[in-house]
Amino acid sequence: MTGVPLSAYLVLALVLFCIGLYGALTKRNAVIVLISIELMLNAANINLIAFSKFGVTPSITGQVFSLFTITIAAAEAAVGLAILMSLYRSRKTVNVDEMDIMKH
């Protein structure tokens, strides 16, 4: 019985990263930009785990690095949403193109 090949993981990660990059560069809503960044981080996690499984010496290091990345992504989402809530309270918008100055 054969498993899923490495190329399938890499293609999935590539598609996720491209969708995330497109969303981060083209969307105006800051929440969508944060979700797009999360997609790009998940694509990196897929690569870490795939190379950990299919590497020259398969080990658990990819999973460990992936856990660190997930922890950083959760902290980034929490801080990002807190900043967005503060900006929404002061400016009544979450559009990225309207947030051009630091002080209102």
C-alpha positions as CSV (number, residue, x, y, z in Angstrom):
1,M,0.0,0.0,0.0
2,T,1.5,3.3,-1.0
3,G,1.0,6.6,0.8
4,V,0.5,10.1,-0.5
5,P,3.6,11.3,-2.4
6,L,5.7,14.3,-1.4
7,S,4.6,16.2,-4.5
8,A,1.0,16.1,-3.4
9,Y,1.9,17.8,-0.1
10,L,4.0,20.4,-1.9
11,V,1.3,21.2,-4.4
12,L,-1.3,21.6,-1.6
13,A,1.1,23.9,0.2
14,L,1.8,25.9,-2.9
15,V,-2.0,26.4,-3.6
16,L,-2.6,27.4,0.0
17,F,0.3,29.8,0.0
18,C,-0.8,31.4,-3.3
19,I,-4.3,31.9,-2.1
20,G,-3.0,33.4,1.1
21,L,-0.6,35.7,-0.8
22,Y,-3.4,36.8,-3.2
23,G,-5.6,37.6,-0.2
24,A,-2.9,39.5,1.7
25,L,-2.0,41.6,-1.3
26,T,-5.3,42.4,-2.8
27,K,-8.0,42.5,-0.2
28,R,-8.9,45.7,1.7
29,N,-10.5,44.1,4.8
30,A,-7.9,43.7,7.6
31,V,-9.7,40.5,8.9
32,I,-9.3,38.9,5.5
33,V,-5.6,39.9,5.4
34,L,-5.1,38.2,8.8
35,I,-6.8,35.1,7.5
36,S,-4.7,35.1,4.4
37,I,-1.5,35.3,6.6
38,E,-2.8,32.3,8.5
39,L,-3.2,30.4,5.3
40,M,0.4,31.2,4.3
41,L,1.6,30.0,7.7
42,N,-0.4,26.8,7.3
43,A,1.2,26.2,4.0
44,A,4.6,26.5,5.7
45,N,3.5,24.0,8.3
46,I,2.5,21.5,5.6
47,N,5.9,21.8,4.1
48,L,7.6,21.3,7.5
49,I,5.7,18.2,8.2
50,A,6.1,16.8,4.7
51,F,9.8,17.3,4.6
52,S,10.0,15.8,8.1
53,K,8.3,12.7,6.9
54,F,9.9,12.3,3.5
55,G,13.4,13.7,4.4
56,V,16.7,11.8,4.2
57,T,16.4,10.9,7.9
58,P,12.7,11.0,8.9
59,S,12.4,12.6,12.4
60,I,10.0,14.6,14.5
61,T,11.7,17.9,14.1
62,G,9.2,19.1,11.4
63,Q,6.3,18.5,13.8
64,V,8.1,20.4,16.6
65,F,8.8,23.4,14.4
66,S,5.2,23.2,13.2
67,L,4.0,23.4,16.8
68,F,6.1,26.5,17.3
69,T,4.7,28.0,14.1
70,I,1.1,27.3,15.2
71,T,1.8,28.9,18.6
72,I,3.2,32.0,16.9
73,A,0.2,32.1,14.5
74,A,-2.2,32.0,17.4
75,A,-0.4,34.8,19.2
76,E,-0.3,36.8,15.9
77,A,-4.1,36.3,15.4
78,A,-4.8,37.4,19.0
79,V,-2.7,40.5,18.8
80,G,-3.9,41.3,15.3
81,L,-7.6,41.0,16.3
82,A,-7.0,43.2,19.4
83,I,-5.4,45.9,17.2
84,L,-8.3,45.6,14.7
85,M,-10.9,46.0,17.5
86,S,-9.1,49.1,18.8
87,L,-8.9,50.6,15.3
88,Y,-12.6,49.8,14.7
89,R,-13.6,51.6,17.9
90,S,-11.7,54.7,17.0
91,R,-12.2,54.8,13.2
92,K,-15.3,52.7,12.6
93,T,-13.6,50.8,9.7
94,V,-11.3,47.8,9.2
95,N,-10.3,48.7,5.7
96,V,-6.5,48.5,5.3
97,D,-6.3,51.4,2.9
98,E,-8.0,53.8,5.3
99,M,-5.4,53.1,8.1
100,D,-2.6,55.2,6.9
101,I,-1.7,57.2,9.9
102,M,-0.8,56.1,13.4
103,K,-2.5,58.9,15.3
104,H,-6.1,60.0,14.6
